[in-house]
Amino acid sequence: MKAGMSNDSRSVAIVEDHGALRIFLRDVLQQRGWDVTGVAGTAESGAELVLSTKPDVAVVDLHLASEGGGASLIRRLAGSEAGTKVLVFTATTDPKELDSVLEAGADGIVLKEGGLPELIDGLDAVLRGERYVSPSLG
């Protein structure tokens, strides 16, 4: 723990169905001073995690291998009392699908191909109350 962390602690939950990526994101974000409230692999367990721990931001994989996928989870979180920002982490570049994610209430979209630097930019932006969309999506 770095000195002075308590004043600006930032919490994040990770909802990603690829186990190795989920663990990698958790470890890297923890190393960067984020308080990771937990990780989940399905929309159902992700909703439970976010609604119970109320992190500042939830990183949600759009194509979760579970009922309704990430889109249903985004709608559920956006309409909840948790106040959690939703940052979509996805490999898809389909404009229709991405527009529907923003309409569902997501605060930002980060392409997986943008890697860690873009994810960090996205997290910082949505924490500041800004909408973030990966630069390559124009």
MDTraj code that builds the backbone (N, CA, C; nanometers):
import mdtraj as md
import numpy as np

residues = "MET LYS ALA GLY MET SER ASN ASP SER ARG SER VAL ALA ILE VAL GLU ASP HIS GLY ALA LEU ARG ILE PHE LEU ARG ASP VAL LEU GLN GLN ARG GLY TRP ASP VAL THR GLY VAL ALA GLY THR ALA GLU SER GLY ALA GLU LEU VAL LEU SER THR LYS PRO ASP VAL ALA VAL VAL ASP LEU HIS LEU ALA SER GLU GLY GLY GLY ALA SER LEU ILE ARG ARG LEU ALA GLY SER GLU ALA GLY THR LYS VAL LEU VAL PHE THR ALA THR THR ASP PRO LYS GLU LEU ASP SER VAL LEU GLU ALA GLY ALA ASP GLY ILE VAL LEU LYS GLU GLY GLY LEU PRO GLU LEU ILE ASP GLY LEU ASP ALA VAL LEU ARG GLY GLU ARG TYR VAL SER PRO SER LEU GLY".split()
xyz = np.array([
    [0.0831, -0.1191, 0.0000],
    [0.0000, 0.0000, 0.0000],
    [0.0874, 0.1253, 0.0000],
    [0.0593, 0.2144, -0.0917],
    [0.1357, 0.3386, -0.0962],
    [0.0806, 0.4371, 0.0063],
    [0.1659, 0.5264, 0.0521],
    [0.1224, 0.6285, 0.1472],
    [0.0173, 0.7166, 0.0813],
    [-0.0806, 0.7579, 0.1595],
    [-0.1811, 0.8502, 0.1085],
    [-0.2892, 0.7847, 0.0245],
    [-0.2887, 0.6523, 0.0153],
    [-0.3873, 0.5836, -0.0683],
    [-0.5292, 0.5996, -0.0153],
    [-0.5445, 0.6085, 0.1156],
    [-0.6787, 0.6072, 0.1722],
    [-0.7633, 0.7256, 0.1256],
    [-0.7003, 0.8393, 0.0986],
    [-0.7758, 0.9571, 0.0561],
    [-0.8358, 0.9408, -0.0830],
    [-0.7637, 0.8758, -0.1710],
    [-0.8120, 0.8668, -0.3083],
    [-0.8251, 0.7215, -0.3511],
    [-0.8772, 0.6388, -0.2591],
    [-0.8873, 0.4983, -0.2948],
    [-0.9907, 0.4829, -0.4057],
    [-0.9582, 0.3966, -0.4988],
    [-1.0447, 0.3728, -0.6136],
    [-1.0751, 0.2246, -0.6155],
    [-1.2022, 0.1904, -0.6252],
    [-1.2381, 0.0494, -0.6222],
    [-1.2948, 0.0057, -0.7566],
    [-1.2682, -0.1201, -0.7887],
    [-1.3109, -0.1751, -0.9171],
    [-1.3494, -0.3219, -0.9000],
    [-1.4527, -0.3635, -0.9737],
    [-1.4887, -0.5050, -0.9821],
    [-1.4653, -0.5470, -1.1265],
    [-1.4251, -0.6711, -1.1463],
    [-1.3937, -0.7206, -1.2803],
    [-1.4880, -0.8362, -1.3145],
    [-1.5621, -0.8192, -1.4248],
    [-1.6529, -0.9239, -1.4709],
    [-1.6073, -0.9645, -1.6109],
    [-1.5390, -1.0770, -1.6172],
    [-1.4731, -1.1229, -1.7409],
    [-1.4760, -1.2745, -1.7400],
    [-1.5229, -1.3364, -1.8515],
    [-1.5374, -1.4820, -1.8478],
    [-1.4101, -1.5598, -1.8803],
    [-1.3042, -1.4930, -1.9238],
    [-1.1770, -1.5634, -1.9455],
    [-1.0960, -1.5585, -1.8161],
    [-1.0794, -1.6764, -1.7561],
    [-1.0150, -1.6832, -1.6253],
    [-0.8778, -1.6195, -1.6171],
    [-0.7927, -1.6463, -1.7142],
    [-0.6558, -1.5931, -1.7087],
    [-0.6565, -1.4403, -1.7186],
    [-0.7399, -1.3866, -1.8064],
    [-0.7485, -1.2410, -1.8220],
    [-0.8050, -1.1770, -1.6955],
    [-0.9036, -1.2420, -1.6364],
    [-0.9656, -1.1926, -1.5130],
    [-0.8603, -1.1769, -1.4034],
    [-0.7772, -1.2798, -1.3863],
    [-0.6748, -1.2787, -1.2817],
    [-0.5652, -1.1756, -1.3146],
    [-0.5282, -1.1684, -1.4421],
    [-0.4280, -1.0704, -1.4856],
    [-0.4755, -0.9282, -1.4544],
    [-0.5988, -0.8976, -1.4919],
    [-0.6527, -0.7629, -1.4671],
    [-0.6560, -0.7328, -1.3177],
    [-0.7001, -0.8309, -1.2388],
    [-0.7044, -0.8106, -1.0935],
    [-0.5659, -0.7753, -1.0399],
    [-0.4655, -0.8561, -1.0787],
    [-0.3307, -0.8364, -1.0266],
    [-0.2718, -0.7024, -1.0701],
    [-0.2889, -0.6687, -1.1977],
    [-0.2317, -0.5450, -1.2496],
    [-0.2980, -0.4220, -1.1865],
    [-0.4302, -0.4262, -1.1733],
    [-0.4989, -0.3111, -1.1139],
    [-0.4626, -0.2958, -0.9661],
    [-0.4478, -0.4074, -0.8967],
    [-0.4044, -0.4000, -0.7566],
    [-0.2652, -0.3382, -0.7465],
    [-0.1765, -0.3783, -0.8364],
    [-0.0408, -0.3225, -0.8364],
    [-0.0434, -0.1721, -0.8621],
    [-0.1459, -0.1259, -0.9341],
    [-0.1562, 0.0161, -0.9667],
    [-0.2382, 0.0939, -0.8646],
    [-0.2640, 0.0304, -0.7503],
    [-0.3286, 0.1023, -0.6409],
    [-0.4798, 0.0945, -0.6362],
    [-0.5389, 0.0149, -0.7239],
    [-0.6842, -0.0011, -0.7201],
    [-0.7221, -0.1023, -0.6134],
    [-0.8343, -0.0788, -0.5479],
    [-0.8913, -0.1755, -0.4551],
    [-0.9865, -0.2622, -0.5370],
    [-0.9474, -0.3869, -0.5646],
    [-1.0316, -0.4760, -0.6440],
    [-1.1297, -0.5454, -0.5491],
    [-1.2593, -0.5129, -0.5632],
    [-1.3595, -0.5663, -0.4702],
    [-1.3921, -0.7116, -0.5004],
    [-1.3518, -0.7588, -0.6189],
    [-1.3724, -0.8989, -0.6522],
    [-1.3722, -0.9205, -0.8022],
    [-1.3731, -1.0472, -0.8418],
    [-1.3791, -1.0832, -0.9830],
    [-1.4928, -1.1829, -1.0008],
    [-1.5553, -1.1793, -1.1190],
    [-1.6653, -1.2701, -1.1489],
    [-1.6552, -1.3129, -1.2939],
    [-1.7127, -1.4289, -1.3254],
    [-1.7027, -1.4815, -1.4609],
    [-1.8333, -1.4882, -1.5375],
    [-1.9450, -1.4544, -1.4714],
    [-2.0749, -1.4579, -1.5385],
    [-2.1519, -1.3297, -1.5075],
    [-2.2547, -1.3020, -1.5870],
    [-2.3379, -1.1840, -1.5618],
    [-2.4050, -1.1950, -1.4245],
    [-2.4493, -1.3162, -1.3908],
    [-2.5190, -1.3358, -1.2633],
    [-2.4270, -1.3084, -1.1445],
    [-2.3090, -1.3723, -1.1445],
    [-2.2174, -1.3518, -1.0316],
    [-2.1607, -1.2096, -1.0344],
    [-2.1501, -1.1517, -1.1539],
    [-2.1031, -1.0132, -1.1655],
    [-2.2009, -0.9154, -1.1031],
    [-2.3296, -0.9366, -1.1283],
    [-2.4319, -0.8494, -1.0694],
    [-2.4280, -0.8598, -0.9174],
    [-2.4181, -0.9829, -0.8677],
    [-2.4122, -1.0055, -0.7232],
    [-2.2918, -0.9333, -0.6625],
    [-2.1762, -0.9485, -0.7283],
    [-2.0528, -0.8869, -0.6812],
    [-2.0652, -0.7344, -0.6763],
    [-2.1071, -0.6748, -0.7866],
    [-2.1128, -0.5282, -0.7951],
    [-2.2180, -0.4716, -0.7009],
    [-2.3355, -0.5335, -0.6951],
    [-2.4426, -0.4805, -0.6112],
    [-2.4118, -0.4965, -0.4629],
    [-2.3304, -0.5965, -0.4277],
    [-2.2978, -0.6143, -0.2859],
    [-2.1758, -0.5325, -0.2433],
    [-2.0790, -0.5109, -0.3343],
    [-1.9572, -0.4390, -0.2932],
    [-1.9562, -0.2931, -0.3380],
    [-2.0453, -0.2561, -0.4311],
    [-2.0598, -0.1173, -0.4787],
    [-1.9264, -0.0483, -0.5103],
    [-1.8476, -0.1065, -0.6026],
    [-1.7201, -0.0416, -0.6381],
    [-1.7443, 0.0876, -0.7169],
    [-1.6413, 0.1697, -0.7298],
    [-1.6523, 0.2926, -0.8097],
    [-1.6793, 0.2585, -0.9561],
    [-1.6105, 0.1548, -1.0049],
    [-1.6211, 0.1157, -1.1456],
    [-1.6294, -0.0366, -1.1578],
    [-1.7104, -0.0827, -1.2529],
    [-1.7120, -0.2251, -1.2878],
    [-1.6608, -0.2379, -1.4306],
    [-1.5590, -0.3222, -1.4496],
    [-1.5092, -0.3529, -1.5838],
    [-1.5851, -0.4779, -1.6284],
    [-1.6642, -0.4638, -1.7362],
    [-1.7531, -0.5717, -1.7787],
    [-1.7218, -0.6152, -1.9215],
    [-1.6952, -0.7440, -1.9380],
    [-1.6769, -0.8019, -2.0713],
    [-1.8136, -0.8056, -2.1381],
    [-1.8234, -0.7555, -2.2606],
    [-1.9516, -0.7494, -2.3292],
    [-2.0053, -0.8880, -2.3625],
    [-1.9191, -0.9790, -2.4035],
    [-1.9641, -1.1111, -2.4462],
    [-1.9419, -1.2154, -2.3375],
    [-2.0102, -1.1973, -2.2282],
    [-2.0030, -1.2953, -2.1197],
    [-2.0780, -1.4202, -2.1637],
    [-2.0206, -1.5342, -2.1341],
    [-2.0853, -1.6601, -2.1704],
    [-2.1898, -1.6960, -2.0663],
    [-2.2928, -1.6125, -2.0578],
    [-2.4008, -1.6412, -1.9644],
    [-2.5266, -1.5728, -2.0146],
    [-2.6366, -1.6045, -1.9531],
    [-2.7664, -1.5569, -2.0000],
    [-2.7710, -1.4055, -2.0167],
    [-2.8055, -1.3602, -2.1372],
    [-2.8154, -1.2172, -2.1616],
    [-2.6806, -1.1511, -2.1831],
    [-2.5724, -1.2195, -2.1440],
    [-2.4391, -1.1647, -2.1632],
    [-2.4168, -1.0347, -2.0888],
    [-2.3155, -0.9616, -2.1339],
    [-2.2783, -0.8377, -2.0669],
    [-2.3834, -0.7290, -2.0801],
    [-2.4575, -0.7271, -2.1917],
    [-2.5551, -0.6205, -2.2144],
    [-2.6625, -0.6185, -2.1060],
    [-2.7109, -0.7367, -2.0666],
    [-2.8141, -0.7402, -1.9624],
    [-2.7558, -0.6949, -1.8286],
    [-2.6313, -0.7307, -1.8037],
    [-2.5656, -0.6889, -1.6798],
    [-2.5477, -0.5370, -1.6778],
    [-2.5086, -0.4795, -1.7912],
    [-2.4897, -0.3343, -1.7992],
    [-2.6209, -0.2625, -1.7682],
    [-2.7301, -0.3091, -1.8297],
    [-2.8612, -0.2476, -1.8028],
    [-2.8972, -0.2582, -1.6553],
    [-2.8710, -0.3737, -1.5984],
    [-2.9050, -0.3964, -1.4576],
    [-2.8238, -0.3037, -1.3659],
    [-2.6948, -0.2920, -1.3935],
    [-2.6095, -0.2077, -1.3092],
    [-2.6415, -0.0602, -1.3267],
    [-2.6663, -0.0202, -1.4525],
    [-2.6953, 0.1211, -1.4803],
    [-2.8236, 0.1648, -1.4095],
    [-2.9176, 0.0711, -1.3931],
    [-3.0440, 0.1050, -1.3287],
    [-3.0438, 0.0815, -1.1787],
    [-2.9298, 0.0447, -1.1232],
    [-2.9243, 0.0100, -0.9803],
    [-2.8906, 0.1309, -0.8945],
    [-2.9019, 0.1107, -0.7641],
    [-2.8703, 0.2154, -0.6667],
    [-2.7215, 0.2170, -0.6314],
    [-2.6455, 0.1236, -0.6857],
    [-2.5051, 0.1081, -0.6446],
    [-2.4203, 0.2303, -0.6801],
    [-2.4591, 0.3015, -0.7865],
    [-2.3809, 0.4191, -0.8271],
    [-2.2489, 0.3823, -0.8925],
    [-2.2365, 0.2580, -0.9344],
    [-2.1123, 0.2101, -0.9953],
    [-2.1071, 0.2487, -1.1429],
    [-1.9932, 0.3029, -1.1868],
    [-1.9718, 0.3317, -1.3283],
    [-1.9446, 0.1994, -1.3994],
    [-1.9874, 0.1891, -1.5254],
    [-1.9669, 0.0655, -1.6003],
    [-1.8767, 0.0932, -1.7202],
    [-1.7619, 0.0248, -1.7217],
    [-1.6676, 0.0356, -1.8320],
    [-1.6665, -0.0986, -1.9054],
    [-1.7109, -0.0964, -2.0306],
    [-1.7180, -0.2192, -2.1097],
    [-1.5808, -0.2484, -2.1682],
    [-1.5380, -0.3739, -2.1536],
    [-1.4080, -0.4191, -2.2032],
    [-1.4383, -0.5256, -2.3066],
    [-1.4126, -0.4978, -2.4339],
    [-1.4622, -0.5870, -2.5383],
    [-1.3680, -0.5989, -2.6571],
    [-1.3840, -0.7072, -2.7313],
    [-1.3084, -0.7257, -2.8550],
    [-1.3923, -0.6845, -2.9760],
    [-1.5220, -0.6610, -2.9546],
    [-1.6099, -0.6306, -3.0679],
    [-1.5955, -0.4859, -3.1144],
    [-1.6052, -0.4653, -3.2447],
    [-1.6005, -0.3287, -3.2986],
    [-1.7278, -0.2985, -3.3770],
    [-1.8306, -0.3814, -3.3612],
    [-1.9576, -0.3633, -3.4308],
    [-2.0280, -0.2377, -3.3782],
    [-2.0409, -0.1338, -3.4629],
    [-2.0979, -0.0062, -3.4170],
    [-2.2376, -0.0199, -3.3565],
    [-2.3214, -0.1042, -3.4153],
    [-2.4582, -0.1219, -3.3617],
    [-2.4540, -0.1765, -3.2194],
    [-2.3695, -0.2756, -3.2029],
    [-2.3594, -0.3391, -3.0714],
    [-2.3039, -0.2400, -2.9684],
    [-2.2033, -0.1629, -3.0093],
    [-2.1418, -0.0675, -2.9170],
    [-2.2372, 0.0472, -2.8844],
    [-2.3137, 0.0929, -2.9834],
    [-2.4143, 0.1969, -2.9560],
    [-2.5169, 0.1463, -2.8552],
    [-2.5570, 0.0198, -2.8704],
    [-2.6589, -0.0341, -2.7804],
    [-2.6053, -0.0436, -2.6370],
    [-2.4753, -0.0655, -2.6247],
    [-2.4123, -0.0724, -2.4922],
    [-2.4187, 0.0647, -2.4238],
    [-2.3896, 0.1700, -2.4993],
    [-2.3963, 0.3052, -2.4427],
    [-2.5409, 0.3410, -2.4089],
    [-2.6336, 0.2996, -2.4958],
    [-2.7757, 0.3243, -2.4678],
    [-2.8209, 0.2495, -2.3430],
    [-2.7613, 0.1344, -2.3188],
    [-2.7962, 0.0535, -2.2009],
    [-2.7458, 0.1180, -2.0717],
    [-2.6572, 0.2172, -2.0851],
    [-2.6106, 0.2888, -1.9665],
    [-2.4629, 0.2768, -1.9349],
    [-2.3848, 0.2154, -2.0243],
    [-2.2410, 0.2056, -1.9987],
    [-2.1781, 0.3447, -1.9997],
    [-2.0751, 0.3636, -1.9182],
    [-2.0053, 0.4924, -1.9095],
    [-1.8871, 0.4993, -2.0050],
    [-1.8452, 0.3837, -2.0570],
    [-1.7326, 0.3843, -2.1487],
    [-1.7121, 0.2490, -2.2126],
    [-1.6342, 0.2508, -2.3213],
    [-1.6002, 0.1280, -2.3936],
    [-1.4505, 0.1273, -2.4203],
    [-1.3858, 0.0197, -2.3812],
    [-1.2434, 0.0016, -2.4091],
    [-1.2287, -0.1261, -2.4914],
    [-1.1595, -0.1137, -2.6041],
    [-1.1319, -0.2319, -2.6853],
    [-1.0181, -0.3113, -2.6234],
    [-1.0329, -0.4430, -2.6202],
    [-0.9269, -0.5272, -2.5637],
    [-0.7967, -0.5086, -2.6399],
    [-0.8055, -0.4832, -2.7704],
    [-0.6823, -0.4651, -2.8484],
    [-0.6054, -0.3408, -2.8044],
    [-0.6719, -0.2472, -2.7381],
    [-0.6052, -0.1272, -2.6873],
    [-0.5165, -0.1570, -2.5681],
    [-0.5380, -0.2743, -2.5094],
    [-0.4527, -0.3198, -2.4007],
    [-0.4683, -0.2426, -2.2717],
    [-0.3734, -0.2646, -2.1847],
    [-0.3760, -0.2076, -2.0513],
    [-0.3739, -0.0548, -2.0485],
    [-0.2898, 0.0113, -2.1312],
    [-0.2873, 0.1575, -2.1257],
    [-0.4259, 0.2182, -2.1505],
    [-0.4982, 0.1608, -2.2468],
    [-0.6304, 0.2128, -2.2781],
    [-0.7302, 0.1828, -2.1665],
    [-0.7175, 0.0655, -2.1064],
    [-0.8059, 0.0312, -1.9953],
    [-0.7865, 0.1300, -1.8802],
    [-0.6626, 0.1613, -1.8499],
    [-0.6321, 0.2574, -1.7423],
    [-0.6888, 0.3958, -1.7773],
    [-0.6690, 0.4391, -1.9025],
    [-0.7257, 0.5674, -1.9468],
    [-0.8769, 0.5684, -1.9286],
    [-0.9397, 0.4579, -1.9686],
    [-1.0848, 0.4473, -1.9574],
    [-1.1323, 0.4514, -1.8132],
    [-1.0628, 0.3790, -1.7268],
    [-1.0980, 0.3783, -1.5846],
    [-1.0863, 0.5190, -1.5255],
    [-0.9755, 0.5863, -1.5560],
    [-0.9553, 0.7211, -1.5026],
    [-1.0631, 0.8169, -1.5526],
    [-1.0970, 0.8058, -1.6821],
    [-1.1964, 0.8955, -1.7415],
    [-1.3344, 0.8775, -1.6785],
    [-1.3809, 0.7524, -1.6674],
    [-1.5150, 0.7336, -1.6121],
    [-1.5201, 0.7704, -1.4638],
    [-1.4087, 0.7538, -1.3937],
    [-1.4035, 0.7965, -1.2536],
    [-1.4219, 0.9476, -1.2418],
    [-1.3691, 1.0206, -1.3412],
    [-1.3837, 1.1674, -1.3420],
    [-1.5223, 1.2100, -1.3896],
    [-1.6060, 1.1107, -1.4247],
    [-1.7405, 1.1434, -1.4697],
    [-1.7498, 1.1660, -1.6197],
    [-1.6455, 1.1298, -1.6937],
    [-1.6469, 1.1469, -1.8382],
    [-1.6875, 1.0171, -1.9058],
    [-1.7373, 1.0283, -2.0289],
    [-1.7649, 0.9077, -2.1093],
    [-1.6361, 0.8770, -2.1862],
    [-1.5966, 0.7512, -2.1912],
    [-1.4741, 0.7129, -2.2607],
    [-1.5048, 0.6121, -2.3708],
    [-1.4561, 0.6385, -2.4907],
    [-1.4681, 0.5423, -2.5987],
    [-1.3287, 0.5283, -2.6618],
    [-1.2820, 0.4036, -2.6771],
    [-1.1492, 0.3796, -2.7346],
    [-1.1270, 0.4658, -2.8572],
    [-1.0092, 0.5317, -2.8652],
    [-0.9780, 0.6196, -2.9780],
    [-0.9942, 0.5526, -3.1136],
    [-0.9627, 0.4228, -3.1233],
    [-0.9711, 0.3563, -3.2535],
    [-1.1155, 0.3398, -3.3014],
    [-1.2116, 0.3614, -3.2119],
    [-1.3524, 0.3543, -3.2526],
    [-1.3987, 0.4873, -3.3101],
    [-1.3113, 0.5908, -3.2954],
    [-1.3368, 0.7221, -3.3523],
    [-1.4618, 0.7847, -3.3002],
])
top = md.Topology()
chain = top.add_chain()
for i, resn in enumerate(residues, 1):
    res = top.add_residue(resn, chain, resSeq=i)
    for name in ("N", "CA", "C"):
        top.add_atom(name, md.element.get_by_symbol(name[0]), res)
traj = md.Trajectory(xyz[None], top)
